[in-house]
C-alpha cells in the first residue's frame, strides 16, 4: 500500500518512520529544499548553520527520544545542568535548581531556594500550583476557557512570580504572553514537569537539529525504501465522486496517486489545500479556529566569549525570551574555523512575542537585541559583532489561546483516505517537537487501523 505524506517536518518524518517500519510504500514531499519544517537548518554562503529557532530536547520528550534512538541519533544530544537560569542586568543570573529529591519535593525545595522569588512568591506558588500538580487530563481541558494569567491569579499565586518566572516560560513555549495563552497548556506543563524529575532536563544537539536529528531521520527512511522529494509543493487535491482523494497535484503540475494521503503541513498551510467540498464537515471548518504565532530567531556571532553558561537561559523584560550560546552548548558546531565563527560566542535567541517585530527591518531588530545583550552580558560591550541573522516565521506553532484546544483534530479525517499529522492535532502533549512526533506515530497507527494491508 502506497502512502503519500506532505510536509517533512518532525511530524511527517515520524509518520514516515512508522510506516516504512510497517512495510508501507512511502513517498514524502517537502515544499522547500531543506527538510525539518519548524526545526529546519540550512547553511548560508558563509558556511554557517542558520537555524529557524532554538530547539532542545526535554527529558519528557519520550517519543522523540525513541525515534532518535531508532534512527541512530540517540547520542546526538547532550544533557545540561538541571536548572532554570534567568539572565539579569549587568551579568547577574538567577536560578531555579531542582533539589536532588523525588518529585514534587525536588520542585518544592528548589523553588524555596530560588533567590529571585520572595517568600510570599514561594508560598503562593506552592499553594496556587497544587491543583495543577494534582490534576488530570480532564481537569486540564476544563481550564481551557481562561488565560493562564487569570488561572494564576484565581489560585492566589503572586503577581511577581507571574511576571518574573512564568512569563518567560510562556513566551518560550508558545511565543505568546501569560495574559494571552490558555491556562490549559501551562498547567499541563506544570503537571508533567512537577511530577517527573527527569522531564525538565534540557539537552542540546551536538551540532544542530538538521545534522543531529533531521538528517538521520532522512537516512533511515530512505534505507527502508522510502522516497523523499524536495521542492515539491502541494497545490491541490482532485477528488473522486465520494469526495475521497483521486490524486494530489503539485505546484509544478506533477500528479501523485496513492492509497492514502497524510498532510503533515502546518495548520495554516492545511487550510489552503482543503477542497471546498470538504468544508461541509465541522472537522475541516474547525481548522480555521487555529492561528499561528509569529516568532523570530536571531543569531549573533561575536569575536570573543561573552558568557560561559552551558545551558538554556531565559530573560524577562527583553525582546528575547529564551536563548543560548550555541558555541558552548553545541560542541560540534559554531566553533572556530566553522563558517564565520572565530571562537567567540554565537548567541541564538528566540524573539517573542514577535508580532511587533515582523514588519521591522532586520538591522533595526538587531540593534534592539544588541542593546539588551549589552545590558545582560557586560563582556559583550567590548566585543565585536561579526555577523547577525534574523529568521522571521509569521506563523509558527498555533496560538494556544483559550477555547481553541477543543478544536484540535483527530488524525483520522471524515475523508476515508486522508489523514492529518502535526503538533496541532489531538495528542496528549503540546505544540512542540514531542507533540509532532506523537502525532506522527498516531497517524500511522490510525491509518493502519482504518485501511490495513
ROKOLTI-582091 format. One record per residue: x, y, z of N, C-alpha, C in turn; residue in one letter. Coordinates in steps of 0.1 Angstrom, whole numbers, padded with zeros to 4 digits, always signed. Layout:
# ROKOLTI-582091
XYZXYZXYZa ...
END
This chain:
# ROKOLTI-582091
+0008-0012+0000+0000+0000+0000+0009+0012+0000x +0005+0022-0008+0013+0034-0010+0007+0046-0002x +0015+0053+0005+0011+0064+0013+0019+0076+0009x +0013+0087+0005+0019+0100+0002+0018+0109+0014x +0029+0114+0019+0030+0124+0030+0035+0137+0025x +0028+0148+0029+0031+0161+0025+0036+0169+0037x +0048+0173+0037+0054+0180+0048+0065+0172+0055x +0077+0176+0054+0088+0168+0060+0094+0175+0073x +0085+0179+0081+0089+0183+0095+0090+0171+0104x +0090+0173+0117+0091+0162+0126+0079+0153+0125x +0067+0159+0123+0055+0150+0122+0056+0142+0110x +0059+0147+0098+0059+0139+0086+0070+0129+0086x +0082+0133+0091+0093+0123+0092+0089+0112+0102x +0083+0115+0113+0079+0105+0123+0069+0095+0117x +0059+0101+0110+0049+0092+0103+0056+0083+0093x +0065+0088+0086+0072+0080+0075+0080+0069+0082x +0087+0072+0093+0094+0062+0100+0085+0050+0104x +0074+0054+0110+0064+0043+0114+0059+0035+0103x +0056+0042+0092+0050+0035+0080+0060+0026+0073x +0072+0031+0071+0082+0022+0064+0085+0010+0073x +0085+0012+0086+0087+0000+0095+0076-0010+0094x +0064-0005+0090+0053-0015+0088+0052-0020+0074x +0061-0016+0066+0062-0022+0052+0054-0014+0042x +0049-0002+0045+0042+0006+0035+0052+0012+0025x +0047+0014+0013+0055+0022+0003+0052+0037+0006x +0063+0044+0010+0061+0058+0015+0068+0068+0005x +0061+0078+0002+0067+0090-0005+0064+0102+0003x +0075+0109+0006+0074+0121+0014+0077+0134+0006x +0069+0143+0005+0070+0155-0003+0072+0168+0006x +0082+0175+0003+0085+0187+0011+0086+0199+0001x +0079+0210+0004+0078+0222-0005+0092+0229-0006x +0100+0229+0004+0112+0236+0004+0124+0227+0000x +0136+0233-0001+0147+0225-0005+0154+0219+0007x +0149+0222+0019+0155+0216+0031+0144+0210+0040x +0147+0199+0046+0138+0192+0055+0138+0198+0069x +0128+0194+0076+0128+0198+0090+0116+0207+0095x +0110+0214+0086+0098+0222+0089+0102+0233+0099x +0096+0233+0111+0098+0243+0121+0112+0242+0127x +0119+0231+0126+0132+0229+0131+0143+0228+0120x +0140+0233+0109+0149+0232+0097+0161+0241+0100x +0172+0236+0094+0185+0243+0095+0191+0243+0081x +0198+0254+0077+0205+0254+0064+0218+0261+0065x +0226+0259+0056+0239+0266+0055+0238+0278+0046x +0243+0289+0051+0244+0301+0042+0256+0302+0034x +0259+0312+0027+0270+0313+0018+0283+0314+0026x +0283+0317+0039+0295+0317+0047+0298+0303+0053x +0289+0294+0051+0291+0281+0057+0285+0280+0072x +0278+0290+0076+0272+0290+0089+0258+0283+0089x +0256+0276+0100+0243+0269+0102+0233+0280+0107x +0222+0282+0098+0212+0292+0101+0200+0284+0106x +0196+0286+0119+0185+0279+0125+0172+0287+0125x +0161+0280+0123+0148+0286+0123+0143+0288+0137x +0150+0284+0147+0147+0286+0161+0157+0278+0170x +0155+0280+0182+0164+0274+0192+0156+0261+0197x +0161+0250+0194+0154+0237+0197+0162+0228+0206x +0155+0224+0217+0162+0215+0226+0153+0203+0228x +0159+0192+0234+0152+0180+0237+0150+0180+0253x +0137+0180+0257+0134+0178+0271+0135+0164+0275x +0137+0162+0288+0137+0148+0293+0123+0142+0291x +0113+0150+0291+0099+0145+0289+0096+0141+0275x +0105+0144+0265+0102+0141+0251+0104+0126+0248x +0096+0117+0254+0099+0103+0253+0098+0098+0239x +0087+0102+0232+0085+0097+0218+0096+0101+0209x +0100+0114+0210+0111+0119+0201+0124+0112+0204x +0127+0110+0217+0139+0103+0220+0139+0088+0215x +0127+0082+0215+0126+0069+0209+0129+0069+0194x +0124+0079+0187+0128+0079+0173+0142+0082+0171x +0148+0091+0179+0162+0094+0177+0171+0082+0180x +0167+0074+0189+0174+0061+0192+0173+0052+0180x +0161+0051+0175+0158+0042+0164+0166+0045+0151x +0168+0058+0148+0175+0062+0136+0190+0064+0138x +0195+0060+0150+0209+0060+0153+0214+0074+0157x +0205+0082+0163+0209+0095+0167+0207+0097+0182x +0207+0086+0189+0205+0086+0204+0216+0093+0211x +0228+0094+0205+0239+0100+0212+0242+0114+0206x +0233+0119+0199+0235+0132+0192+0231+0144+0200x +0227+0142+0212+0224+0154+0221+0230+0152+0235x +0232+0163+0242+0239+0163+0254+0230+0170+0265x +0229+0163+0277+0222+0168+0288+0229+0179+0295x +0222+0189+0299+0228+0200+0307+0224+0200+0321x +0229+0209+0329+0226+0210+0343+0211+0212+0345x +0205+0206+0355+0191+0206+0357+0186+0218+0365x +0185+0229+0357+0181+0242+0364+0175+0252+0353x +0167+0261+0358+0163+0272+0350+0172+0284+0353x +0177+0290+0343+0187+0301+0345+0181+0314+0339x +0180+0324+0347+0174+0337+0342+0186+0347+0342x +0188+0353+0330+0198+0363+0328+0192+0377+0333x +0200+0383+0342+0196+0396+0348+0205+0407+0344x +0202+0419+0346+0210+0430+0342+0224+0429+0348x +0234+0435+0341+0248+0436+0345+0255+0422+0348x +0250+0412+0340+0257+0399+0341+0253+0390+0352x +0243+0394+0360+0239+0386+0371+0229+0375+0366x +0228+0364+0373+0220+0353+0370+0212+0349+0382x +0199+0345+0379+0191+0339+0390+0188+0325+0386x +0186+0316+0396+0185+0302+0393+0173+0296+0400x +0167+0286+0393+0157+0277+0399+0162+0263+0397x +0169+0258+0407+0175+0245+0406+0167+0234+0413x +0164+0223+0406+0157+0213+0413+0166+0206+0424x +0160+0203+0435+0168+0196+0445+0169+0181+0442x +0179+0175+0447+0181+0161+0444+0172+0152+0452x +0159+0153+0449+0148+0146+0457+0138+0142+0447x +0129+0132+0451+0118+0128+0442+0109+0140+0439x +0102+0140+0428+0092+0150+0425+0080+0146+0433x +0072+0156+0438+0073+0171+0436+0082+0178+0446x +0088+0170+0455+0097+0177+0465+0109+0183+0459x +0114+0178+0448+0125+0184+0441+0122+0198+0437x +0109+0200+0432+0105+0213+0427+0102+0222+0439x +0095+0217+0449+0092+0225+0461+0104+0230+0468x +0114+0221+0470+0126+0226+0477+0134+0235+0468x +0135+0232+0455+0142+0241+0446+0135+0254+0445x +0122+0255+0445+0115+0268+0445+0118+0276+0457x +0118+0269+0469+0121+0276+0481+0135+0282+0482x +0144+0276+0474+0158+0281+0474+0160+0292+0463x +0150+0294+0454+0152+0303+0443+0154+0317+0449x +0165+0324+0445+0168+0337+0451+0161+0349+0445x +0154+0347+0434+0147+0358+0427+0132+0358+0430x +0128+0349+0439+0114+0349+0444+0114+0353+0459x +0104+0361+0462+0102+0364+0477+0096+0352+0484x +0096+0352+0497+0090+0342+0504+0075+0341+0501x +0068+0353+0500+0054+0352+0496+0052+0346+0482x +0061+0349+0473+0060+0343+0460+0060+0327+0461x +0070+0323+0469+0072+0308+0471+0060+0301+0477x +0055+0307+0488+0043+0302+0495+0031+0302+0486x +0029+0313+0479+0017+0314+0470+0018+0304+0458x +0030+0302+0453+0032+0292+0442+0029+0278+0447x +0034+0274+0458+0032+0261+0463+0017+0258+0465x +0010+0268+0471-0005+0267+0473-0012+0268+0459x -0008+0278+0451-0015+0280+0439-0014+0270+0428x -0002+0263+0427+0000+0254+0417-0004+0240+0420x -0009+0238+0433-0013+0224+0437-0024+0218+0428x -0034+0226+0424-0044+0220+0416-0039+0214+0403x -0028+0221+0397-0022+0216+0385-0014+0203+0388x -0007+0203+0399+0001+0191+0402-0008+0179+0405x -0020+0181+0411-0029+0171+0414-0039+0167+0403x -0039+0176+0393-0049+0174+0382-0046+0163+0372x -0057+0161+0364-0055+0151+0353-0060+0157+0340x -0059+0149+0329-0062+0155+0316-0076+0161+0316x -0086+0155+0322-0099+0161+0322-0099+0175+0329x -0092+0176+0340-0091+0189+0346-0084+0199+0338x -0073+0195+0331-0066+0205+0323-0075+0210+0312x -0082+0201+0305-0091+0205+0294-0102+0215+0299x -0106+0213+0311-0117+0221+0317-0113+0235+0320x -0099+0237+0320-0094+0251+0323-0091+0259+0310x -0094+0253+0299-0091+0260+0286-0099+0273+0284x -0109+0276+0292-0117+0287+0289-0111+0300+0294x -0100+0299+0302-0094+0311+0307-0079+0312+0303x -0073+0324+0304-0059+0326+0302-0051+0321+0314x -0038+0319+0312-0030+0315+0323-0030+0325+0334x -0029+0338+0330-0028+0349+0340-0041+0348+0349x -0052+0346+0343-0065+0345+0350-0064+0333+0360x -0059+0322+0355-0058+0310+0364-0049+0312+0375x -0037+0318+0372-0027+0321+0382-0032+0330+0393x -0039+0340+0390-0045+0349+0400-0056+0343+0407x -0065+0335+0400-0076+0329+0406-0072+0319+0418x -0060+0313+0416-0055+0304+0426-0045+0311+0436x -0045+0324+0436-0038+0331+0447-0023+0332+0445x -0017+0328+0434-0003+0329+0432+0001+0344+0429x +0013+0347+0433+0016+0362+0433+0019+0367+0419x +0016+0380+0418+0018+0387+0405+0033+0388+0402x +0042+0389+0412+0056+0390+0409+0061+0377+0403x +0056+0365+0408+0061+0352+0403+0055+0350+0388x +0044+0356+0385+0038+0355+0372+0047+0362+0362x +0051+0374+0366+0060+0382+0357+0074+0378+0356x +0079+0374+0368+0093+0370+0369+0097+0356+0364x +0088+0347+0367+0091+0333+0365+0083+0327+0352x +0070+0329+0352+0062+0322+0342+0061+0329+0329x +0063+0343+0329+0061+0350+0316+0071+0345+0306x +0084+0344+0310+0094+0339+0300+0091+0325+0296x +0086+0317+0305+0083+0303+0301+0072+0302+0291x +0061+0310+0293+0050+0311+0283+0055+0315+0270x +0064+0325+0269+0069+0330+0257+0078+0320+0250x +0086+0313+0258+0094+0302+0252+0086+0291+0247x +0075+0288+0253+0067+0276+0250+0058+0278+0238x +0051+0290+0237+0041+0292+0227+0043+0306+0220x +0053+0313+0224+0056+0326+0218+0045+0337+0221x +0037+0334+0231+0027+0344+0235+0027+0346+0250x +0022+0357+0255+0023+0360+0269+0012+0353+0278x +0015+0353+0291+0005+0347+0300-0009+0352+0300x -0011+0365+0296-0024+0371+0295-0031+0367+0282x -0024+0360+0273-0029+0355+0261-0030+0340+0260x -0021+0333+0265-0020+0319+0264-0031+0312+0273x -0037+0302+0269-0047+0294+0277-0040+0288+0289x -0048+0287+0300-0043+0280+0312-0040+0266+0309x -0047+0260+0300-0046+0245+0297-0031+0240+0294x -0024+0246+0284-0011+0241+0282-0001+0244+0293x -0003+0256+0300+0006+0259+0311+0005+0250+0322x -0007+0247+0327-0008+0238+0338-0006+0224+0334x -0007+0220+0322-0003+0207+0317+0012+0205+0319x +0019+0216+0315+0034+0216+0317+0038+0214+0332x +0031+0222+0340+0033+0220+0355+0032+0206+0359x +0021+0200+0354+0019+0186+0358+0030+0177+0354x +0033+0177+0341+0044+0169+0336+0057+0171+0343x +0060+0184+0344+0074+0188+0349+0074+0188+0364x +0063+0189+0371+0063+0189+0385+0061+0176+0392x +0059+0166+0384+0057+0152+0390+0067+0142+0384x +0075+0147+0375+0085+0138+0369+0099+0145+0369x +0108+0140+0378+0120+0147+0380+0128+0149+0367x +0128+0139+0358+0136+0139+0346+0130+0147+0335x +0117+0150+0336+0110+0156+0325+0116+0170+0321x +0121+0177+0331+0125+0191+0328+0140+0192+0324x +0147+0181+0323+0161+0182+0319+0162+0187+0305x +0172+0195+0302+0174+0201+0289+0186+0194+0282x +0184+0191+0269+0196+0186+0261+0197+0194+0249x +0209+0197+0245+0212+0204+0232+0218+0194+0222x +0215+0196+0210+0221+0188+0199+0235+0191+0198x +0243+0180+0196+0258+0182+0194+0261+0192+0183x +0254+0191+0172+0257+0201+0161+0245+0210+0160x +0235+0207+0153+0223+0215+0151+0212+0205+0148x +0199+0209+0149+0189+0199+0147+0189+0192+0133x +0193+0200+0123+0193+0195+0110+0203+0183+0109x +0215+0185+0113+0225+0174+0112+0223+0164+0123x +0219+0167+0134+0218+0158+0146+0205+0149+0146x +0195+0155+0140+0182+0148+0141+0175+0146+0127x +0174+0156+0119+0166+0155+0107+0174+0146+0097x +0187+0148+0095+0194+0140+0086+0194+0125+0089x +0196+0121+0102+0195+0107+0105+0181+0101+0102x +0171+0109+0104+0157+0105+0101+0156+0103+0086x +0161+0112+0078+0160+0111+0064+0167+0098+0059x +0179+0096+0064+0187+0084+0060+0180+0071+0064x +0173+0071+0076+0166+0059+0080+0155+0056+0071x +0147+0066+0067+0135+0064+0059+0139+0059+0045x +0150+0065+0040+0154+0061+0026+0161+0047+0027x +0167+0043+0038+0173+0030+0039+0162+0019+0039x +0150+0023+0043+0139+0014+0044+0130+0014+0031x +0135+0021+0021+0128+0022+0008+0119+0034+0006x +0118+0042+0016+0110+0054+0015+0117+0064+0005x +0108+0072-0002+0114+0081-0012+0110+0095-0007x +0120+0105-0008+0118+0118-0003+0120+0128-0014x +0111+0137-0016+0112+0147-0027+0112+0161-0021x +0121+0169-0025+0122+0183-0021+0117+0192-0032x +0115+0205-0029+0110+0215-0038+0097+0209-0045x +0088+0203-0037+0076+0197-0042+0064+0202-0034x +0059+0213-0038+0049+0220-0030+0035+0214-0035x +0027+0210-0025+0013+0206-0028+0005+0217-0032x -0002+0216-0043-0011+0226-0048-0026+0224-0045x -0030+0211-0048-0044+0208-0046-0047+0193-0046x -0059+0189-0042-0063+0176-0044-0074+0175-0054x -0074+0165-0063-0085+0162-0071-0093+0150-0065x -0106+0151-0065-0114+0142-0058-0122+0132-0066x -0125+0121-0060-0135+0112-0066-0149+0116-0063x -0159+0109-0069-0173+0113-0066-0177+0112-0052x -0170+0103-0044-0174+0102-0030-0165+0111-0021x -0158+0121-0027-0150+0131-0020-0137+0125-0015x -0134+0113-0017-0120+0108-0014-0111+0114-0024x -0098+0113-0021-0088+0119-0030-0085+0109-0041x -0086+0115-0053-0082+0107-0065-0067+0108-0068x -0062+0121-0067-0048+0123-0069-0044+0137-0063x -0032+0138-0059-0026+0151-0055-0019+0158-0066x -0020+0171-0067-0013+0178-0077-0003+0188-0071x +0009+0187-0076+0020+0196-0071+0019+0209-0078x +0026+0219-0073+0026+0233-0080+0031+0232-0094x +0041+0223-0096+0047+0222-0110+0039+0213-0119x +0027+0209-0115+0018+0201-0123+0019+0186-0122x +0030+0182-0115+0032+0167-0113+0020+0162-0104x +0016+0150-0108+0005+0144-0101+0009+0131-0093x +0003+0129-0082+0007+0118-0073-0006+0110-0070x -0005+0097-0072-0016+0088-0069-0011+0079-0058x -0019+0077-0048-0016+0068-0036-0029+0062-0031x -0027+0053-0022-0038+0047-0015-0043+0055-0003x -0034+0063+0003-0037+0071+0014-0028+0084+0013x -0033+0095+0019-0026+0107+0018-0026+0113+0033x -0014+0118+0037-0013+0124+0050-0008+0138+0048x -0015+0148+0054-0010+0161+0054-0002+0163+0068x +0011+0165+0067+0019+0169+0079+0023+0184+0077x +0015+0191+0070+0018+0206+0069+0014+0213+0081x +0019+0225+0083+0014+0234+0094+0000+0237+0091x -0008+0239+0102-0022+0241+0101-0026+0252+0091x -0018+0263+0091-0022+0274+0082-0020+0270+0068x -0011+0261+0065-0009+0256+0051-0020+0246+0048x -0024+0238+0057-0035+0228+0055-0048+0235+0050x -0051+0246+0057-0063+0253+0054-0064+0257+0039x -0052+0260+0033-0051+0264+0019-0054+0253+0009x -0052+0241+0013-0054+0230+0003-0066+0221+0006x -0074+0225+0016-0086+0217+0019-0096+0221+0008x -0101+0211+0000-0111+0214-0010-0124+0219-0005x -0131+0228-0012-0143+0234-0007-0154+0224-0004x -0154+0213-0011-0164+0202-0009-0163+0196+0005x -0151+0197+0011-0149+0191+0024-0153+0200+0036x -0156+0213+0032-0159+0222+0043-0174+0220+0048x -0181+0211+0043-0194+0207+0049-0192+0200+0062x -0180+0195+0065-0177+0188+0077-0171+0198+0088x -0176+0198+0100-0171+0206+0111-0156+0203+0112x -0152+0191+0110-0137+0187+0112-0128+0197+0104x -0132+0200+0091-0123+0208+0083-0126+0223+0086x -0139+0227+0088-0141+0241+0091-0134+0245+0104x -0133+0236+0114-0127+0239+0126-0112+0242+0125x -0106+0238+0114-0092+0242+0112-0090+0257+0112x -0100+0264+0108-0099+0279+0107-0100+0285+0121x -0101+0277+0132-0100+0283+0145-0086+0285+0149x -0076+0279+0142-0062+0280+0145-0055+0291+0138x -0047+0299+0146-0039+0309+0140-0025+0307+0145x -0015+0309+0137-0001+0306+0141+0005+0318+0148x +0014+0315+0157+0021+0325+0165+0033+0330+0157x +0035+0343+0155+0047+0348+0149+0059+0347+0158x +0070+0343+0153+0083+0342+0161+0094+0346+0152x +0105+0350+0158+0117+0353+0150+0129+0348+0158x +0139+0343+0151+0151+0338+0157+0163+0347+0153x +0171+0351+0162+0182+0360+0159+0195+0352+0163x +0205+0352+0154+0218+0347+0157+0229+0357+0156x +0237+0358+0166+0248+0368+0167+0261+0361+0169x +0271+0364+0160+0284+0359+0161+0294+0370+0167x +0300+0367+0178+0309+0377+0184+0324+0372+0182x +0333+0381+0184+0347+0378+0182+0353+0372+0195x +0346+0372+0206+0351+0366+0219+0339+0361+0226x +0342+0353+0237+0331+0348+0245+0325+0359+0254x +0312+0359+0254+0305+0369+0263+0298+0363+0274x +0298+0350+0275+0292+0342+0286+0299+0328+0287x +0298+0322+0298+0304+0308+0299+0293+0298+0303x +0280+0302+0302+0269+0294+0306+0266+0283+0295x +0267+0271+0300+0265+0259+0291+0251+0254+0293x +0241+0262+0289+0227+0258+0292+0217+0267+0285x +0205+0263+0285+0194+0272+0281+0192+0284+0291x +0190+0295+0286+0188+0307+0295+0174+0314+0292x +0168+0320+0302+0156+0328+0300+0159+0342+0304x +0150+0351+0299+0152+0365+0302+0138+0371+0303x +0136+0380+0313+0123+0387+0315+0125+0401+0312x +0116+0407+0304+0116+0421+0301+0125+0425+0289x +0128+0415+0281+0137+0417+0269+0130+0413+0257x +0135+0416+0245+0130+0412+0232+0131+0397+0231x +0142+0391+0236+0144+0377+0235+0139+0370+0248x +0131+0359+0246+0125+0352+0258+0134+0341+0263x +0140+0334+0254+0149+0323+0257+0161+0322+0247x +0172+0317+0251+0184+0318+0243+0195+0309+0248x +0206+0308+0241+0217+0301+0245+0229+0305+0237x +0241+0303+0242+0253+0305+0235+0257+0291+0229x +0253+0289+0216+0254+0276+0210+0269+0273+0207x +0278+0282+0208+0292+0279+0206+0296+0270+0218x +0289+0271+0229+0292+0263+0241+0283+0251+0242x +0270+0253+0240+0260+0242+0242+0261+0231+0231x +0266+0235+0219+0266+0226+0208+0281+0224+0203x +0288+0215+0209+0303+0214+0208+0307+0211+0194x +0298+0205+0185+0303+0201+0172+0298+0211+0161x +0294+0223+0165+0290+0233+0155+0293+0247+0161x +0294+0257+0153+0296+0271+0157+0309+0273+0164x +0319+0264+0160+0332+0265+0166+0342+0273+0157x +0353+0277+0163+0364+0284+0155+0367+0276+0142x +0367+0283+0131+0370+0277+0118+0358+0272+0111x +0346+0272+0117+0334+0268+0111+0326+0280+0106x +0326+0283+0094+0320+0294+0088+0325+0307+0094x +0317+0316+0099+0321+0329+0104+0328+0328+0118x +0325+0317+0126+0329+0316+0140+0344+0317+0141x +0349+0325+0151+0363+0326+0154+0367+0321+0168x +0357+0315+0174+0359+0310+0188+0352+0318+0198x +0345+0329+0194+0337+0337+0203+0323+0331+0204x +0315+0338+0212+0301+0334+0214+0293+0335+0201x +0284+0325+0200+0274+0326+0189+0260+0325+0197x +0254+0336+0198+0241+0336+0206+0229+0333+0196x +0221+0324+0200+0209+0320+0193+0197+0324+0202x +0189+0334+0198+0179+0340+0206+0165+0339+0200x +0155+0334+0208+0142+0334+0203+0135+0347+0207x +0130+0354+0197+0124+0367+0199+0109+0366+0200x +0103+0368+0212+0089+0367+0214+0084+0375+0226x +0072+0381+0225+0063+0380+0213+0069+0388+0201x +0066+0383+0189+0072+0389+0178+0063+0396+0168x +0050+0397+0172+0041+0404+0163+0045+0418+0159x +0051+0425+0169+0055+0438+0166+0068+0439+0159x +0075+0428+0157+0088+0428+0150+0087+0424+0135x +0076+0418+0131+0076+0412+0118+0078+0423+0107x +0073+0435+0109+0075+0445+0098+0087+0454+0100x +0095+0452+0110+0107+0460+0112+0118+0455+0104x +0127+0463+0099+0139+0459+0092+0148+0451+0101x +0155+0441+0095+0163+0433+0103+0174+0440+0111x +0179+0451+0105+0190+0458+0112+0185+0465+0124x +0172+0470+0123+0166+0476+0135+0164+0466+0146x +0159+0454+0142+0157+0444+0152+0171+0440+0159x +0181+0439+0151+0194+0435+0156+0199+0446+0166x +0197+0458+0163+0201+0469+0171+0194+0468+0185x +0181+0465+0185+0173+0464+0197+0179+0453+0205x +0181+0441+0199+0186+0430+0206+0200+0432+0212x +0209+0439+0204+0222+0442+0209+0222+0451+0221x +0213+0460+0222+0212+0469+0234+0209+0460+0246x +0200+0451+0245+0197+0442+0256+0208+0432+0259x +0215+0427+0249+0227+0419+0251+0237+0426+0259x +0240+0439+0256+0249+0447+0263+0245+0448+0278x +0232+0449+0280+0227+0451+0293+0228+0438+0301x +0226+0427+0295+0226+0414+0302+0240+0408+0303x +0249+0411+0294+0262+0405+0293+0273+0416+0291x +0278+0420+0302+0288+0432+0302+0300+0429+0293x +0304+0416+0292+0315+0413+0283+0313+0416+0268x +0300+0417+0265+0297+0420+0251+0300+0434+0247x +0301+0443+0257+0303+0457+0254+0316+0460+0248x +0326+0451+0251+0339+0452+0244+0341+0443+0233x +0331+0435+0230+0332+0425+0219+0328+0431+0205x +0333+0425+0195+0329+0430+0181+0318+0420+0176x +0307+0426+0171+0297+0417+0164+0302+0415+0150x +0305+0402+0147+0310+0398+0134+0299+0397+0124x +0288+0391+0128+0277+0388+0119+0264+0387+0127x +0253+0389+0120+0240+0387+0126+0230+0382+0116x +0220+0374+0120+0210+0369+0111+0197+0370+0118x +0186+0372+0111+0172+0372+0116+0164+0363+0107x +0157+0353+0113+0148+0345+0106+0134+0347+0111x +0125+0352+0103+0111+0355+0107+0102+0344+0103x +0094+0340+0112+0083+0330+0108+0070+0336+0112x +0063+0340+0102+0050+0347+0105+0040+0339+0112x +0040+0326+0109+0030+0316+0116+0038+0304+0120x +0041+0303+0132+0048+0291+0137+0038+0282+0144x +0040+0277+0156+0031+0269+0163+0018+0276+0165x +0007+0269+0166-0006+0276+0167-0007+0283+0181x -0014+0294+0181-0016+0301+0193-0025+0294+0202x -0020+0289+0214-0028+0281+0223-0036+0291+0232x -0046+0298+0226-0054+0307+0233-0066+0300+0239x -0073+0306+0248-0085+0300+0254-0095+0295+0244x -0101+0284+0246-0112+0278+0239-0108+0272+0225x -0095+0271+0222-0091+0266+0210-0087+0251+0211x -0083+0246+0222-0079+0232+0224-0090+0222+0220x -0102+0226+0222-0113+0217+0218-0114+0214+0203x -0108+0223+0195-0108+0221+0181-0097+0213+0175x -0087+0209+0184-0076+0201+0178-0081+0188+0172x -0079+0186+0159-0085+0175+0152-0078+0161+0155x -0086+0151+0154-0081+0137+0154-0073+0136+0141x -0063+0126+0141-0055+0124+0129-0064+0117+0118x -0075+0111+0122-0084+0105+0112-0094+0115+0108x -0095+0118+0095-0105+0128+0090-0117+0121+0085x -0128+0128+0082-0140+0122+0076-0138+0117+0062x -0127+0120+0056-0124+0115+0042-0116+0103+0044x -0121+0092+0038-0115+0079+0042-0100+0077+0039x -0095+0083+0029-0081+0082+0025-0072+0094+0028x -0077+0103+0037-0070+0115+0041-0068+0116+0056x -0056+0119+0060-0052+0119+0074-0044+0132+0077x -0044+0136+0090-0036+0147+0094-0026+0143+0105x -0014+0150+0104-0004+0149+0114+0001+0163+0116x +0006+0165+0128+0011+0178+0132+0009+0181+0147x +0017+0189+0152+0016+0191+0167+0003+0198+0171x -0004+0203+0162-0017+0209+0165-0028+0199+0166x -0026+0187+0161-0036+0177+0162-0037+0171+0176x -0047+0163+0178-0051+0159+0191-0041+0148+0196x -0032+0151+0205-0024+0142+0212-0021+0147+0226x -0016+0139+0235-0016+0144+0249-0006+0155+0252x +0003+0158+0243+0013+0167+0246+0010+0181+0239x +0019+0190+0240+0017+0204+0235+0023+0206+0221x +0021+0218+0216+0027+0221+0203+0042+0222+0205x +0049+0212+0200+0064+0210+0202+0069+0199+0194x +0082+0197+0194+0088+0185+0187+0082+0172+0192x +0080+0171+0205+0074+0159+0211+0059+0157+0206x +0051+0168+0206+0038+0167+0200+0038+0163+0186x +0047+0168+0178+0048+0164+0164+0051+0150+0162x +0061+0145+0170+0065+0131+0170+0053+0122+0174x +0046+0126+0184+0034+0118+0189+0024+0117+0178x +0021+0128+0171+0011+0129+0160+0015+0120+0149x +0028+0119+0146+0033+0111+0135+0031+0096+0138x +0033+0092+0151+0031+0078+0155+0016+0075+0154x +0008+0084+0159-0007+0082+0160-0013+0081+0146x -0008+0090+0137-0015+0090+0124-0011+0077+0116x +0001+0072+0118+0005+0059+0112-0003+0047+0118x -0005+0047+0131-0013+0037+0137-0028+0037+0133x -0033+0049+0132-0047+0050+0128-0050+0048+0114x -0040+0052+0105-0041+0048+0091-0041+0033+0089x -0032+0026+0097-0031+0012+0096-0044+0005+0101x -0050+0011+0111-0063+0005+0116-0074+0007+0107x -0074+0019+0100-0086+0021+0091-0084+0014+0078x -0072+0014+0072-0070+0009+0058-0064-0005+0058x -0056-0008+0069-0049-0021+0069-0040-0023+0057x -0037-0036+0055-0029-0040+0044-0035-0053+0038x 
END
